Amino acid sequence: MSEISVLDLQNLRHLIGGFDTCHCKMQDYAAQAKDPEIKQLFQDAANSAMKNKQDLMKFL
């Protein structure tokens, strides 16, 4: 793999942080949801955010 520039590292840090925040918020929303379909929607979004975060972490 080629070297990662400082700008690339900053961009990765920003994206990873955003997906981490999204994951936490979606988990919290899912915990508060009463409707099972809405709860599942938020849980799916949380899982997707975590997967994206993990995929980006592979570049580090």
Backbone as CSV, one residue per row, in Angstrom:
resi,resn,N_x,N_y,N_z,CA_x,CA_y,CA_z,C_x,C_y,C_z
1,MET,0.841,-1.176,0.000,0.000,0.000,0.000,0.886,1.238,0.000
2,SER,0.485,2.261,-0.746,1.269,3.483,-0.797,1.126,4.274,0.503
3,GLU,2.015,5.223,0.685,1.999,6.009,1.913,0.774,6.915,1.964
4,ILE,0.305,7.166,3.170,-0.844,8.037,3.389,-0.326,9.407,3.805
5,SER,-0.819,10.450,3.152,-0.385,11.804,3.480,-1.056,12.276,4.775
6,VAL,-0.536,13.372,5.294,-1.099,13.960,6.498,-2.544,14.371,6.241
7,LEU,-2.822,14.927,5.077,-4.187,15.329,4.741,-5.108,14.116,4.692
8,ASP,-4.631,13.018,4.120,-5.434,11.790,4.097,-5.733,11.296,5.512
9,LEU,-4.750,11.350,6.397,-4.952,10.937,7.782,-5.968,11.832,8.489
10,GLN,-5.895,13.134,8.226,-6.858,14.050,8.832,-8.267,13.768,8.325
11,ASN,-8.386,13.504,7.030,-9.694,13.180,6.457,-10.236,11.871,7.034
12,LEU,-9.383,10.869,7.172,-9.812,9.604,7.776,-10.269,9.813,9.216
13,ARG,-9.523,10.593,9.977,-9.886,10.879,11.364,-11.257,11.548,11.422
14,HIS,-11.483,12.488,10.525,-12.763,13.187,10.487,-13.907,12.228,10.143
15,LEU,-13.711,11.402,9.128,-14.753,10.453,8.714,-15.027,9.404,9.782
16,ILE,-13.953,8.859,10.365,-14.109,7.835,11.408,-14.856,8.418,12.604
17,GLY,-14.506,9.637,12.990,-15.199,10.286,14.097,-16.673,10.507,13.801
18,GLY,-16.972,10.879,12.563,-18.362,11.089,12.169,-19.176,9.804,12.210
19,PHE,-18.591,8.719,11.718,-19.304,7.440,11.753,-19.466,6.943,13.182
20,ASP,-18.479,7.212,14.037,-18.583,6.812,15.439,-19.714,7.581,16.128
21,THR,-19.785,8.876,15.867,-20.867,9.690,16.429,-22.221,9.207,15.941
22,CYS,-22.311,8.949,14.643,-23.564,8.462,14.050,-23.976,7.136,14.696
23,HIS,-23.020,6.237,14.875,-23.307,4.942,15.488,-23.889,5.124,16.890
24,CYS,-23.247,5.974,17.681,-23.723,6.200,19.053,-25.125,6.799,19.072
25,LYS,-25.373,7.763,18.204,-26.694,8.396,18.162,-27.767,7.410,17.714
26,MET,-27.479,6.635,16.684,-28.471,5.683,16.180,-28.767,4.599,17.213
27,GLN,-27.741,4.167,17.965,-27.949,3.199,19.040,-28.874,3.790,20.110
28,ASP,-28.639,5.041,20.451,-29.458,5.707,21.458,-30.896,5.866,20.971
29,TYR,-31.061,6.276,19.714,-32.408,6.427,19.158,-33.132,5.076,19.121
30,ALA,-32.406,4.030,18.766,-33.015,2.694,18.725,-33.476,2.271,20.120
31,ALA,-32.684,2.592,21.117,-33.044,2.230,22.495,-34.300,2.959,22.967
32,GLN,-34.524,4.158,22.453,-35.673,4.955,22.865,-36.926,4.688,22.033
33,ALA,-36.761,4.092,20.866,-37.897,3.894,19.963,-38.874,2.870,20.525
34,LYS,-40.143,3.144,20.367,-41.196,2.233,20.818,-41.668,1.323,19.681
35,ASP,-41.766,1.894,18.487,-42.222,1.145,17.315,-41.113,0.181,16.863
36,PRO,-41.424,-1.110,16.717,-40.394,-2.092,16.334,-39.752,-1.800,14.963
37,GLU,-40.531,-1.287,14.029,-39.966,-0.987,12.704,-38.995,0.182,12.778
38,ILE,-39.342,1.199,13.533,-38.459,2.350,13.704,-37.205,1.934,14.471
39,LYS,-37.402,1.111,15.503,-36.274,0.598,16.283,-35.295,-0.147,15.371
40,GLN,-35.821,-0.984,14.479,-34.978,-1.745,13.558,-34.278,-0.830,12.561
41,LEU,-34.973,0.195,12.120,-34.383,1.164,11.191,-33.171,1.840,11.818
42,PHE,-33.321,2.286,13.067,-32.201,2.912,13.761,-31.075,1.918,14.036
43,GLN,-31.421,0.681,14.369,-30.398,-0.328,14.634,-29.620,-0.654,13.361
44,ASP,-30.317,-0.740,12.246,-29.647,-0.983,10.963,-28.689,0.166,10.615
45,ALA,-29.141,1.397,10.872,-28.290,2.560,10.614,-27.058,2.537,11.520
46,ALA,-27.236,2.148,12.771,-26.105,2.048,13.699,-25.113,0.985,13.233
47,ASN,-25.617,-0.154,12.792,-24.748,-1.226,12.301,-23.990,-0.793,11.053
48,SER,-24.662,-0.079,10.173,-24.025,0.409,8.957,-22.909,1.402,9.282
49,ALA,-23.171,2.302,10.216,-22.158,3.278,10.620,-20.941,2.574,11.222
50,MET,-21.168,1.551,12.040,-20.058,0.812,12.640,-19.246,0.078,11.572
51,LYS,-19.922,-0.501,10.610,-19.215,-1.197,9.524,-18.359,-0.213,8.726
52,ASN,-18.923,0.954,8.433,-18.164,1.968,7.696,-16.945,2.418,8.489
53,LYS,-17.120,2.610,9.789,-16.001,2.999,10.644,-14.914,1.931,10.618
54,GLN,-15.305,0.667,10.754,-14.326,-0.424,10.761,-13.610,-0.535,9.418
55,ASP,-14.342,-0.317,8.326,-13.727,-0.367,7.001,-12.685,0.750,6.857
56,LEU,-12.988,1.938,7.356,-12.039,3.044,7.273,-10.822,2.817,8.169
57,MET,-11.023,2.155,9.293,-9.918,1.890,10.207,-8.859,0.992,9.561
58,LYS,-9.252,0.221,8.576,-8.300,-0.666,7.889,-7.237,0.113,7.132
59,PHE,-7.499,1.386,6.832,-6.531,2.206,6.113,-5.442,2.734,7.027
60,LEU,-5.640,2.617,8.328,-4.642,3.145,9.267,-3.581,2.124,9.586
